Amino acid sequence: MSNLRQEGDQGVLVRFWSLDHHRAEDVMWPSSSWHKLVYALEGTLQIQTSSTVHVLPPNRALCVAAGVPHPARTQGKAKVRTLYFTPRFPFDRSRQVIEVRPLFRELMNEACRIGPLREGDARENAIVSLLIEELREARETPSSIPMPQSEWVHDWASAFLEDPASVLSPAYSRRTLERRILAETSLTLGQWCQQARALVGLRALSRGATVLEASMESGFETTSGFIQSFRRQFGTTPGRMFRPV
């Protein structure tokens, strides 16, 4: 059930929207002209903005400016929490994936519990001030990958993200694919595939898979290869990814 409060914006600084999903499904946010901060209290979200796919485990959030399309889907069960910030606040972190530290997480949860947050209430104003400061200071920690835009290359890339064992259509050569990936993502085919596999592994880990299971699902021949690639992509090991920061 949606909890987005729409009883008027007079004096409102932050609104919220909460919805628990019991299976993998599309996320349909109410239309709004306010900037938003999206995260999953539990589970994982996959969101696409423009030409980038973002994977958000519970310790990551995505800033989305008003008017930016961002189709999303839960990866199994997930508790989605969204904060909407009044356009009066500066919002210069659009389409950035940021780290959610424990204080930030608790502030967002409290805002969703008691919101909307209004001017004139000392406690609510204090929460808003802390939210803005945490948002401003949060470390950018990308868990994203650029997507090619040419139709057939985009289709291939999307299929690869679903199953890294996907094979190239015989209608196109590997060299053609290499040229298009480099031209449209600024990554070599090898770099793009390594980043994509790391994201697939992150998605698996966030669903509760073991490191071995995640490495197999993401198409790595060895667990050590997966761990090395994961560290290069995310700056930490799979075992430390979901520890409180």
Buried (B, 14 or more C-beta within 10 A) or exposed (E): EEBBBEEEBEEBBBBBBBBBBEEBEEBEBEEBEBBBBBBBBBBBBBBBBEEBBBBBBBBBBBBBBBEEEBEBBBBBBBBBBBBBBBEEBEBEBBBBBBBBBEEBBEBBBBBBEEBBBBEEBEEBBEBBEBBBEBBEEBEEBBBBBBBBEEEBBBEBBBBBBEEBEBEEEEEEEEEEBBEBBBEBBEBEBEBBBBBBBBBBBBBBBBBEBEBEBBBBBBBBEEBEBBBBBBBEBBEBEBEEBBEEB
